[in-house]
Amino acid sequence: MTLEADKANTDAISHDKKYHNPTEATLERIGGKWKTAILCLLAEQGAVRNGELLRTLSPITQKNAHPAVKRA
């Protein structure tokens, strides 16, 4: 990830917001519809190929999966 992209991701998150617990802050940082599912799959199965990921998370499309995996 480039410095500019990292700065853009950081700027998108409000630093003034107060969180009630670390989980709330983590979930806001992860965000996205598919990131949590992808991270859970990778935690359970380890490294998986792109095709296997798409089959396992069948409603996800390549268009949705690529940016989610790239940022995860």
Secondary structure as GFF3:
##gff-version 3
##sequence-region A 1 72
A	DSSP	alpha_helix	3	11	.	.	.	ID=ss1
A	DSSP	alpha_helix	22	30	.	.	.	ID=ss2
A	DSSP	alpha_helix	35	45	.	.	.	ID=ss3
A	DSSP	alpha_helix	50	56	.	.	.	ID=ss4
A	DSSP	alpha_helix	62	71	.	.	.	ID=ss5
###
